[in-house]
Amino acid sequence: MLNFTDVTEFILLGLTSHQEWQILFFVIFLVVYIITLVGNIGLILLIKVSPQLNSPMYFFLSHLSFVDVWFSSNVTPKMLENLLSETKTISYNGCLVQCFFFIALVHVEFFILAVMAFDRYMAIGKPLIYGSRMSRVVCIRLISFPYIYGFLTSLAATLWTYGLYFCGKIEINHFYCADPPLIKMACAGTFVKEFTMIMPNFTDVTEFILLGLTSHQELQVLFFVVFLVVYIITLLGNIGMIILISISPQLQSPMYFFLSHLSFVDVWFSSNVTPKMLENLLSKTKTISYAGCLVQCYFFIALVHVEVYVLAVMAFDRYMAICNPLLYSSKMSRTVCVRLISVPYVYGFAVSLICTLWTYGLYFCGNFEINHFYCADPPLIKIACGGIHIKEYTMIVIAGINFTYSLSVVLVSYTLIVIAVLRMSSADGRKKAFSTCGSHLTAVTMFYGTLIFMYLRRPTEESVEQGKIVAVFYTTVIPMLNPMIYSLRNKDVKEAVNKAIIKANLGK
């Protein structure tokens, strides 16, 4: 990769190279920018000080004006500076920052406009309940989503821009840093066919070879039998738990609703990895297609994120049950539970899409042997020869952020639970409270411990080899153990099992 150069700055070619036009454009855009600032900031202040404008419509309008000021200020000052400057440059970091805010604010504005349309629908379509449904709290929640989603999306998109390589050409045919002209002048990381002409050592991958757990034939047969038994127990235990919860009246509570989803994710999680592993243990070729590898990566990352946040939701549920027992039924209604469990699925699969696109950005130079029994990021990064830095960085950052957030919910919930339990006067009450939490803490400790060991380290030969052994635990063993952990110490589950068995025998 000798042609790749370190870029410190870009040249913005702007709107025109004619001096007289540049002066005219400077005057026009300076006037436009001043009007933009005065108009939007004036509107924000007017809405703030006027009691008659304290309605949801004007609340959202003030945020639209705020975004417009920020949006214009991200581009116009630099454009005005370059119109009067001879150098017309922007630093590499400045370019990335401008890209980040541009993409973020575009997404924020799109969704604010959507929120404003929804507000008008509520005001006109449902005027009688408008005041109660569009309360201040609801409005804040609605306006928060565009900002959070916009900036998270922009972070992923800008990291992708950071993955572009430039081969000497640093002239951007634009008046600000935008993705299309940057992609046009980049010589790698663009996913265009022309890249293969510049970097002939990169090859088209059609399949990978999974080296698996061992190359010894007798151990492969033994592993096949062991993991087949484990997989069957996993399916029977988790599917049995889902069915038991759905048919047992005494298990119709939020705790068991969330537990059924944990079992569902465990079945899916194990089924994403184990069948292919079993096939390769008895196969001579031990291959997986490139597309199959990406699909396996996608579902693996998605289901890991879903499970860590389902565990966080379960911890929050235990906090509500123990610390707020009088409000538990009303606060944890069926609707609330459905919303809480929806977040891990939506977020997990969205994050996984971004992560898998980064995996798709890796390039391979002839080495197609993955030192693992399934397609995982660390061994793929280890054998890649291009696109490694940004993938490695995002893997550690995204894993760190999500594990920290979800684990924080668990730790805070259980800290508050411990405080509440220690204040209980009844010894039986304390014992029952700790009993309901013990199973969940065991599951959390096992799952988080193994994942942190695997994903919060830089991929090396040693870490990949160690991670392979650890991966056996969280892809096959933990999904098998979870139903046992939650049932063996749970009185309600035992009673439900006994009733189901009695009912089945009576039916015969």
C-alpha positions as CSV (number, residue, x, y, z in Angstrom):
1,M,0.0,0.0,0.0
2,L,2.9,2.3,-0.9
3,N,0.7,4.7,-2.9
4,F,-1.4,5.7,0.2
5,T,-0.4,9.0,1.7
6,D,-1.1,10.7,5.0
7,V,-3.5,13.6,4.4
8,T,-3.2,16.6,6.7
9,E,-5.4,19.0,4.8
10,F,-7.7,19.3,1.7
11,I,-8.1,22.1,-0.8
12,L,-11.8,23.2,-1.3
13,L,-12.2,24.3,-4.9
14,G,-15.4,26.1,-4.0
15,L,-18.1,27.4,-6.3
16,T,-15.9,29.3,-8.8
17,S,-12.3,30.2,-9.5
18,H,-13.2,33.6,-10.9
19,Q,-12.0,36.4,-8.5
20,E,-14.9,38.8,-9.3
21,W,-17.5,36.1,-8.8
22,Q,-15.9,35.1,-5.5
23,I,-16.3,38.6,-4.1
24,L,-20.0,38.8,-5.3
25,F,-20.7,35.4,-3.7
26,F,-19.1,36.5,-0.5
27,V,-21.4,39.5,-0.2
28,I,-24.5,37.5,-1.1
29,F,-23.8,34.5,1.3
30,L,-22.7,36.8,4.1
31,V,-26.1,38.6,3.9
32,V,-27.9,35.3,3.7
33,Y,-26.0,34.0,6.7
34,I,-26.8,37.1,8.8
35,I,-30.5,36.9,7.9
36,T,-30.4,33.1,8.8
37,L,-28.9,33.8,12.2
38,V,-31.1,36.8,13.0
39,G,-34.3,35.1,11.8
40,N,-33.8,31.8,13.5
41,I,-32.3,33.0,16.8
42,G,-35.0,35.7,16.9
43,L,-37.7,33.1,16.4
44,I,-36.2,30.9,19.2
45,L,-36.1,33.9,21.6
46,L,-39.7,34.9,20.6
47,I,-41.0,31.4,21.3
48,K,-39.1,31.4,24.6
49,V,-40.5,34.7,25.9
50,S,-44.1,34.6,24.5
51,P,-46.7,32.7,26.7
52,Q,-49.1,32.4,23.7
53,L,-46.4,30.4,21.8
54,N,-45.9,27.8,24.6
55,S,-47.5,24.9,22.6
56,P,-45.9,21.7,21.2
57,M,-46.0,23.2,17.6
58,Y,-43.8,26.1,18.6
59,F,-41.6,24.0,20.8
60,F,-40.7,21.8,17.8
61,L,-40.4,24.9,15.6
62,S,-37.8,26.4,18.0
63,H,-35.8,23.2,17.7
64,L,-36.0,23.3,13.9
65,S,-34.7,26.9,14.0
66,F,-31.9,25.8,16.4
67,V,-30.9,23.0,13.9
68,D,-31.0,25.4,11.0
69,V,-28.6,27.8,12.8
70,W,-26.2,25.0,13.6
71,F,-26.6,23.5,10.1
72,S,-25.8,26.8,8.4
73,S,-22.9,27.6,10.8
74,N,-21.3,24.3,10.1
75,V,-20.7,25.2,6.4
76,T,-21.1,29.0,5.7
77,P,-18.3,30.5,7.9
78,K,-15.6,28.3,6.2
79,M,-17.1,28.9,2.8
80,L,-17.0,32.7,3.4
81,E,-13.4,32.5,4.6
82,N,-12.3,30.5,1.5
83,L,-14.0,32.9,-0.9
84,L,-11.6,35.7,0.3
85,S,-8.6,33.4,0.9
86,E,-5.9,32.3,-1.6
87,T,-5.2,28.9,0.0
88,K,-8.8,27.7,0.4
89,T,-7.7,24.8,2.6
90,I,-9.4,22.8,5.4
91,S,-7.5,20.5,7.8
92,Y,-8.2,16.7,7.6
93,N,-9.6,16.8,11.2
94,G,-11.7,19.9,10.3
95,C,-13.0,18.1,7.3
96,L,-14.1,15.1,9.3
97,V,-15.8,17.3,11.9
98,Q,-17.7,19.2,9.2
99,C,-18.7,15.8,7.7
100,F,-19.9,14.6,11.1
101,F,-22.1,17.6,11.9
102,F,-23.4,17.8,8.4
103,I,-24.6,14.2,8.3
104,A,-25.9,14.4,11.9
105,L,-27.9,17.6,11.3
106,V,-29.4,16.4,8.1
107,H,-30.8,13.4,9.9
108,V,-31.9,15.5,12.9
109,E,-33.8,17.9,10.6
110,F,-35.5,15.1,8.7
111,F,-36.9,13.5,11.8
112,I,-37.8,16.9,13.4
113,L,-39.9,17.6,10.3
114,A,-41.5,14.1,10.8
115,V,-42.2,14.9,14.4
116,M,-43.8,18.2,13.5
117,A,-46.0,16.4,11.0
118,F,-47.1,14.0,13.7
119,D,-47.8,16.9,16.0
120,R,-50.1,18.5,13.4
121,Y,-51.9,15.1,12.9
122,M,-52.5,14.9,16.7
123,A,-53.7,18.5,16.9
124,I,-56.1,18.3,13.9
125,G,-57.0,14.6,13.9
126,K,-57.4,14.1,17.7
127,P,-58.1,17.6,19.2
128,L,-59.9,16.3,22.3
129,I,-56.9,14.3,23.6
130,Y,-54.2,16.5,22.1
131,G,-53.4,18.3,25.4
132,S,-52.9,15.1,27.4
133,R,-51.2,13.0,24.7
134,M,-48.7,15.8,23.7
135,S,-47.6,16.8,27.2
136,R,-44.3,18.5,27.8
137,V,-42.6,15.1,28.8
138,V,-43.9,13.5,25.6
139,C,-42.6,16.4,23.5
140,I,-39.2,16.2,25.1
141,R,-39.0,12.5,24.3
142,L,-40.2,13.0,20.7
143,I,-37.6,15.7,20.1
144,S,-34.8,13.7,21.8
145,F,-35.0,10.9,19.3
146,P,-33.9,12.9,16.2
147,Y,-30.8,14.2,18.1
148,I,-29.7,10.8,19.5
149,Y,-30.4,8.9,16.3
150,G,-28.9,11.6,14.0
151,F,-25.6,11.8,15.9
152,L,-25.3,8.1,16.3
153,T,-25.9,7.5,12.6
154,S,-23.5,10.3,11.8
155,L,-20.8,8.7,14.0
156,A,-21.0,5.5,12.0
157,A,-21.1,7.3,8.7
158,T,-18.1,9.5,9.6
159,L,-16.1,6.5,10.8
160,W,-16.7,5.1,7.4
161,T,-15.4,8.3,5.8
162,Y,-12.3,8.0,8.1
163,G,-11.7,4.7,6.4
164,L,-11.1,6.3,3.0
165,Y,-7.6,6.4,1.7
166,F,-6.2,9.1,-0.6
167,C,-3.3,8.7,-3.1
168,G,-1.9,12.2,-3.4
169,K,-5.0,14.0,-4.7
170,I,-6.4,16.4,-2.0
171,E,-8.6,18.8,-4.1
172,I,-12.3,18.5,-3.1
173,N,-14.6,19.7,-5.8
174,H,-17.0,21.4,-3.4
175,F,-17.3,24.3,-1.0
176,Y,-17.5,22.1,2.1
177,C,-16.5,18.5,3.0
178,A,-19.1,16.2,1.7
179,D,-19.1,12.4,1.2
180,P,-19.7,12.3,-2.6
181,P,-16.6,14.4,-3.6
182,L,-14.5,12.7,-0.9
183,I,-15.4,9.2,-2.3
184,K,-14.8,10.5,-5.8
185,M,-11.2,11.4,-5.1
186,A,-10.4,8.5,-2.7
187,C,-8.4,5.6,-4.0
188,A,-9.3,2.9,-1.4
189,G,-12.1,2.1,1.0
190,T,-14.8,3.2,-1.6
191,F,-16.2,-0.2,-2.6
192,V,-16.0,0.7,-6.2
193,K,-14.7,-1.7,-8.9
194,E,-11.9,0.6,-9.9
195,F,-10.2,-0.1,-6.6
196,T,-9.2,-3.6,-7.7
197,M,-7.2,-2.0,-10.5
198,I,-5.2,0.2,-8.0
199,M,-4.6,-2.6,-5.5
200,P,-4.1,-5.8,-7.4
201,N,-3.1,-7.8,-4.3
202,F,-6.7,-7.7,-3.0
203,T,-8.7,-10.7,-4.1
204,D,-12.4,-11.4,-4.4
205,V,-13.4,-13.8,-1.6
206,T,-16.0,-16.4,-2.3
207,E,-15.5,-18.6,0.8
208,F,-13.5,-19.0,4.0
209,I,-12.1,-22.1,5.7
210,L,-13.1,-22.5,9.3
211,L,-10.2,-24.2,11.2
212,G,-12.5,-25.1,14.0
213,L,-11.5,-26.2,17.5
214,T,-9.1,-29.0,16.6
215,S,-7.5,-30.8,13.6
216,H,-7.5,-34.2,15.3
217,Q,-10.0,-36.5,13.8
218,E,-10.8,-38.5,17.0
219,L,-11.4,-35.2,18.9
220,Q,-13.7,-33.9,16.1
221,V,-15.9,-36.9,16.5
222,L,-16.0,-36.5,20.3
223,F,-16.7,-32.8,20.0
224,F,-19.5,-33.5,17.5
225,V,-21.3,-35.9,20.0
226,V,-20.8,-33.5,22.9
227,F,-22.0,-30.4,21.1
228,L,-24.9,-32.2,19.5
229,V,-26.1,-33.2,23.0
230,V,-25.6,-29.7,24.3
231,Y,-27.5,-28.2,21.3
232,I,-30.4,-30.6,21.7
233,I,-30.6,-29.8,25.5
234,T,-30.4,-26.0,24.6
235,L,-33.4,-26.3,22.2
236,L,-35.5,-28.5,24.5
237,G,-34.8,-26.4,27.6
238,N,-35.4,-23.0,26.0
239,I,-38.3,-23.9,23.8
240,G,-39.8,-25.8,26.7
241,M,-39.4,-22.7,28.9
242,I,-41.1,-20.5,26.2
243,I,-44.1,-22.9,25.9
244,L,-44.3,-23.3,29.7
245,I,-44.5,-19.5,30.2
246,S,-47.1,-19.1,27.5
247,I,-49.5,-21.8,28.9
248,S,-49.0,-21.3,32.7
249,P,-51.3,-18.7,34.3
250,Q,-49.0,-18.3,37.3
251,L,-46.1,-17.3,35.0
252,Q,-48.0,-14.4,33.4
253,S,-45.9,-11.7,34.9
254,P,-43.3,-9.3,33.4
255,M,-40.4,-11.3,34.9
256,Y,-41.4,-14.4,33.0
257,F,-42.4,-12.4,29.9
258,F,-38.8,-11.1,29.7
259,L,-37.4,-14.6,30.5
260,S,-39.3,-16.1,27.5
261,H,-37.6,-13.5,25.3
262,L,-34.2,-14.4,26.8
263,S,-34.9,-18.1,26.0
264,F,-36.0,-17.1,22.4
265,V,-32.7,-15.2,21.9
266,D,-30.7,-18.1,23.3
267,V,-32.3,-20.5,20.8
268,W,-31.6,-18.1,17.9
269,F,-28.1,-17.4,19.2
270,S,-27.1,-21.0,19.5
271,S,-28.7,-21.9,16.2
272,N,-26.7,-19.3,14.4
273,V,-23.4,-21.0,15.3
274,T,-23.9,-24.6,16.4
275,P,-25.4,-26.3,13.2
276,K,-22.5,-25.1,11.0
277,M,-20.0,-26.0,13.6
278,L,-21.5,-29.6,13.8
279,E,-21.5,-29.8,10.0
280,N,-17.8,-28.8,9.8
281,L,-16.8,-31.2,12.6
282,L,-17.7,-34.1,10.3
283,S,-16.8,-32.5,7.0
284,K,-13.5,-32.5,5.2
285,T,-13.8,-29.1,3.5
286,K,-15.0,-27.1,6.6
287,T,-15.9,-24.1,4.4
288,I,-18.4,-21.2,4.8
289,S,-19.4,-18.9,1.9
290,Y,-18.5,-15.2,2.1
291,A,-22.1,-14.3,2.1
292,G,-22.8,-17.0,4.8
293,C,-20.0,-15.6,6.9
294,L,-21.4,-12.1,6.8
295,V,-24.9,-13.3,7.6
296,Q,-23.5,-15.3,10.6
297,C,-21.5,-12.2,11.7
298,Y,-24.7,-10.0,11.4
299,F,-26.9,-12.3,13.5
300,F,-24.1,-13.0,16.0
301,I,-23.5,-9.2,16.7
302,A,-27.2,-8.5,16.7
303,L,-28.1,-11.2,19.1
304,V,-25.2,-10.4,21.5
305,H,-26.6,-6.8,21.7
306,V,-30.2,-8.0,22.1
307,E,-29.2,-10.3,24.9
308,V,-27.1,-7.8,26.9
309,Y,-30.0,-5.3,26.8
310,V,-32.6,-8.0,27.6
311,L,-30.6,-8.8,30.7
312,A,-30.5,-5.1,31.5
313,V,-34.3,-4.9,31.1
314,M,-34.7,-7.9,33.4
315,A,-32.6,-6.2,36.0
316,F,-34.7,-3.1,35.7
317,D,-37.8,-5.2,36.1
318,R,-36.4,-6.7,39.3
319,Y,-35.7,-3.2,40.6
320,M,-39.3,-2.2,40.0
321,A,-40.7,-5.3,41.6
322,I,-38.6,-5.1,44.8
323,C,-38.1,-1.3,45.2
324,N,-41.5,-0.1,44.0
325,P,-43.9,-3.0,44.7
326,L,-47.0,-0.9,45.1
327,L,-46.5,0.8,41.7
328,Y,-45.2,-2.4,40.0
329,S,-48.4,-3.6,38.3
330,S,-49.3,-0.1,36.9
331,K,-45.8,0.9,35.9
332,M,-44.9,-2.5,34.3
333,S,-48.1,-3.0,32.3
334,R,-48.2,-5.2,29.2
335,T,-47.8,-2.2,26.9
336,V,-44.7,-1.0,28.9
337,C,-43.2,-4.5,28.8
338,V,-43.7,-4.8,25.0
339,R,-42.0,-1.4,24.5
340,L,-39.1,-2.3,26.8
341,I,-38.5,-5.6,25.1
342,S,-38.7,-4.0,21.6
343,V,-35.8,-1.6,22.2
344,P,-33.1,-4.4,22.5
345,Y,-34.3,-6.0,19.2
346,V,-34.5,-2.7,17.2
347,Y,-31.3,-1.3,18.6
348,G,-29.4,-4.6,18.4
349,F,-30.2,-5.3,14.8
350,A,-29.5,-1.7,13.8
351,V,-26.1,-1.7,15.5
352,S,-25.3,-5.0,13.9
353,L,-26.0,-3.7,10.5
354,I,-23.4,-0.9,11.0
355,C,-20.8,-3.3,12.4
356,T,-21.4,-5.9,9.6
357,L,-20.9,-3.1,7.0
358,W,-17.5,-2.5,8.6
359,T,-16.7,-6.2,8.3
360,Y,-17.8,-6.0,4.7
361,G,-15.1,-3.3,4.3
362,L,-12.3,-5.6,5.2
363,Y,-10.0,-6.8,2.4
364,F,-8.3,-10.2,2.2
365,C,-5.0,-11.0,0.4
366,G,-5.1,-14.7,-0.2
367,N,-5.4,-15.9,3.4
368,F,-8.9,-17.3,3.8
369,E,-8.4,-19.6,6.9
370,I,-10.4,-18.3,9.9
371,N,-8.9,-19.6,13.1
372,H,-12.3,-20.2,14.7
373,F,-15.4,-22.4,14.5
374,Y,-17.7,-19.6,13.3
375,C,-17.3,-16.2,11.6
376,A,-16.3,-13.7,14.3
377,D,-14.8,-10.2,14.0
378,P,-11.4,-10.8,15.9
379,P,-10.2,-13.7,13.6
380,L,-11.5,-11.9,10.5
381,I,-9.6,-8.8,11.4
382,K,-6.5,-10.9,12.1
383,I,-6.4,-12.4,8.5
384,A,-7.5,-9.1,6.7
385,C,-4.9,-7.0,4.9
386,G,-7.0,-3.8,4.4
387,G,-9.6,-1.8,6.2
388,I,-8.3,-3.2,9.5
389,H,-7.7,-0.1,11.6
390,I,-11.2,1.4,11.4
391,K,-12.9,-2.0,11.9
392,E,-10.8,-2.8,14.9
393,Y,-11.4,0.6,16.4
394,T,-15.2,0.6,15.9
395,M,-15.4,-3.0,17.3
396,I,-13.8,-2.1,20.5
397,V,-15.6,1.3,20.9
398,I,-19.1,-0.1,20.1
399,A,-18.6,-3.1,22.3
400,G,-17.2,-0.9,25.1
401,I,-20.1,1.6,24.9
402,N,-22.8,-1.0,24.8
403,F,-21.4,-3.3,27.4
404,T,-20.9,-0.3,29.7
405,Y,-24.4,1.1,29.2
406,S,-26.2,-2.2,29.6
407,L,-24.0,-3.3,32.5
408,S,-24.5,0.1,34.2
409,V,-28.3,-0.5,34.2
410,V,-27.7,-3.9,35.8
411,L,-25.3,-2.6,38.4
412,V,-27.4,0.4,39.3
413,S,-30.6,-1.7,39.5
414,Y,-29.0,-4.3,41.8
415,T,-27.3,-1.7,44.0
416,L,-30.7,-0.1,44.6
417,I,-32.2,-3.6,45.1
418,V,-29.5,-4.5,47.7
419,I,-30.2,-1.2,49.6
420,A,-33.9,-1.8,49.5
421,V,-33.5,-5.5,50.7
422,L,-31.2,-4.6,53.6
423,R,-33.9,-2.2,54.8
424,M,-36.5,-4.9,54.9
425,S,-37.5,-6.0,58.5
426,S,-38.6,-9.5,57.4
427,A,-35.9,-12.2,57.0
428,D,-38.2,-14.2,54.7
429,G,-38.7,-11.1,52.6
430,R,-35.0,-10.6,52.2
431,K,-34.5,-14.2,51.4
432,K,-37.2,-14.2,48.7
433,A,-35.9,-11.0,47.2
434,F,-32.3,-12.3,46.9
435,S,-33.6,-15.6,45.6
436,T,-35.4,-14.0,42.6
437,C,-32.3,-11.9,41.8
438,G,-29.7,-14.7,42.3
439,S,-30.5,-16.5,39.0
440,H,-30.4,-13.3,37.0
441,L,-27.1,-12.2,38.5
442,T,-25.6,-15.7,37.7
443,A,-26.7,-15.4,34.0
444,V,-25.4,-11.8,33.8
445,T,-22.0,-12.7,35.3
446,M,-21.4,-15.6,32.9
447,F,-22.5,-13.8,29.7
448,Y,-20.8,-10.4,30.3
449,G,-17.6,-12.0,31.6
450,T,-17.0,-14.1,28.5
451,L,-18.0,-11.4,26.1
452,I,-15.7,-8.8,27.7
453,F,-12.9,-11.3,27.6
454,M,-13.5,-11.8,23.9
455,Y,-14.3,-8.3,22.5
456,L,-12.6,-5.7,24.6
457,R,-9.1,-6.7,23.5
458,R,-7.2,-6.1,20.4
459,P,-7.1,-9.2,18.1
460,T,-3.8,-11.0,18.4
461,E,-2.8,-14.6,17.7
462,E,-3.0,-15.4,21.4
463,S,-6.2,-13.5,22.1
464,V,-7.9,-15.2,19.1
465,E,-6.8,-18.6,20.3
466,Q,-8.0,-17.9,23.8
467,G,-11.2,-16.4,22.5
468,K,-12.0,-19.5,20.6
469,I,-12.2,-21.5,23.8
470,V,-14.2,-18.8,25.6
471,A,-16.6,-18.6,22.6
472,V,-17.5,-22.3,23.1
473,F,-18.8,-21.2,26.5
474,Y,-21.1,-18.3,25.4
475,T,-22.3,-19.8,22.1
476,T,-23.2,-23.3,23.3
477,V,-22.9,-23.7,27.1
478,I,-24.6,-20.5,28.4
479,P,-27.8,-20.9,26.2
480,M,-28.1,-24.4,27.6
481,L,-27.5,-23.4,31.2
482,N,-29.9,-20.4,31.3
483,P,-33.2,-22.4,31.5
484,M,-31.6,-24.5,34.3
485,I,-30.4,-21.4,36.2
486,Y,-33.9,-19.8,36.1
487,S,-35.9,-23.0,36.8
488,L,-33.9,-25.0,39.3
489,R,-34.1,-22.3,42.0
490,N,-37.5,-20.9,41.0
491,K,-40.5,-22.2,42.9
492,D,-43.1,-20.8,40.4
493,V,-41.4,-22.5,37.5
494,K,-41.2,-25.8,39.4
495,E,-44.9,-25.6,40.2
496,A,-45.8,-24.8,36.6
497,V,-43.8,-27.8,35.4
498,N,-45.6,-30.1,37.9
499,K,-49.0,-28.8,36.8
500,A,-48.2,-29.1,33.2
501,I,-47.1,-32.8,33.7
502,I,-50.2,-33.5,35.7
503,K,-52.4,-31.9,33.1
504,A,-50.7,-33.9,30.3
505,N,-51.1,-37.2,32.3
506,L,-54.8,-36.4,32.9
507,G,-55.2,-35.7,29.2
508,K,-54.1,-39.2,28.4
